[in-house]
Amino acid sequence: MSGTVATAAGHTGRPPGSRRGRLVGLDLARGLAVFGMFAAHLGPDPEVGGPVGAVMGLAHGRASALFAVLAGCSLVLLAGRRPATRQDARRTAAGIALRAVLLIALGTALDTLDPPISLILAAYGAYFLLALPLLRLPAGALAGLAAAWALLAPQLSYALRTAGAADLLPPRLAEPLLTGAYPAATWMPFVLAGMALARLDPSGPAARRRAAAVGAGLLALGYGGSRLALRQSGAEVPAEGSGVVDLGDPAGLLGAAPHTGTSFEVPGALGFALLVVAGCLELAARRAGTAGVGAAAVDAVAAVGRLSLTAYTAHVLLVVLLGIELDPGPPLPLFALFTAGTLVAAGLWTARFARGPLEAAMHRATAVARLVP
C-alpha cells in the first residue's frame, strides 16, 4: 500500500534481512493490515456470526484505516525529521509527489480490470499530495489538525455534496476528494495522525504508551459516542456504508459503521488503528534479540508488511484472473489460502531481496527525484 511505498522507497538498501533503518513494529502492523484487507475482501461475511464473523467484522473499514495511519508514519520517516538543506527538502518533496502519481496510475490501471473490490491505491496517492505541504509541522499541530478534520469534515462533506459541489468537479477529482469509497475529505485524519505519531518517534516507549492511551480514548469516543447518540435520537443507520453518508439520510451522520466517514466512525477507526500500531511496536520491541515461535511469527508477518504494495496488488489481480465471487462473502478456506500463500511468498522473497517487486520498481522510478536542483 501507500505506506509501504513510502517506507520501501526510504529503505536503506542494506543486505536482505537487515532491519536497521526500519521499524519492524510498523512492518508488523502493515502486515496485519494486509491480512485485514484479505479478510474484508476474501473472508466470510461478518453476518455469519460467531468468532469468525467478529474477526471479519473488525477488518471492514479498519484495515484500510490502519494502512492510512501507517502511510502518514511513512511519509514523515521518509522525509526525515529535518532536511540538511533546502535541496534535500525539494528532492524529498519531489520523490513523494512522484510516488503519489505512480500510485494513482497503478490504482487507475487496476481499476480498468473492473475488480469487485473498491481500490484504495489512487486515494492514497491523493493523500500523499495533500500531505506534502504539512510534512514539516510538529506533532502537536498535526494531531490538532487531525482532530479538527475528523470532527468537522464529515459535516462539511455532507453539506458540500448536498449543495451539489461534487457535480462541479471533474469525476477524476470528485471521487478521491468527496464521493468515492475513500474520500480525502474524511480520510486525511488517519494520515495526519500517523504523521503526528512519527514525529514523536514511534520506536520509543513513550510514544507507544501515548498512542495506546489516545487510541483507547478515541475508540470509546467514536463507537461509544455513536451508540449513545443513536440511542438518544432513535435513528437507525446502515450497518456499513460505501464511503460517505447517504444524502437522503442525515441521521447517518450519527452512525459509526465502517466506510461511512462520520465524526464517530473516523475517531473510532483511528483509535483502533493506533491501538494496533502501539501493540505491534511493543511486540517488536520485546521480540528484539529473542528467538522462538513468537519471534518467528513477528518476523513472518513483518515480511508481508515489507511487501504490502505487492501483496495488495497481487490479491486484486488474482481475484480478477480467477474470477472469484466476493458477494456473498467467500468461504473461510479462501481467506486462509491467500493468507498462508502470502506468508510463504513474502518469507521466501525477503530472504533474498530487500524490497518487494513493486516496491523496488517504485524505488527505481522515483530515483529521478535526486536530480532535482
Buried (B, 14 or more C-beta within 10 A) or exposed (E): BBBBBBBBBBBEEEEEEEBEEBBBBBBBBBBBBBBBBBBBBBBBBBEBEEEBBEBBBBBBBBBBBBBBBBBBBBBBBBBEEEBEEEEBBBBBBBBBBBBBBBBBEBBBEBBEEEBEBBBBBBBBBBBBBBBBEBBEBEBEBBBBBBBEBBBEBBBBBBEBBEEEBBEEBEEEEBBBBBBBBBBBBBBBBBBBBBBBBBBBBBBEEEBBEBBBEBBBEBBEBBBEBBBEBBEEEEBEBBEBBBBBBBEEEEBBBBBBBBBBBBBBBBBBBBBBBBBBBBBBBBBBBEBEEEEEEEBEBBBBBBBBBBBBBBBBBBBBEBBBEEEBEBEEBBEBEBBEBBBEBBBEBBBEBBEEBBBBBBBBBBBEBBEEBEEBE
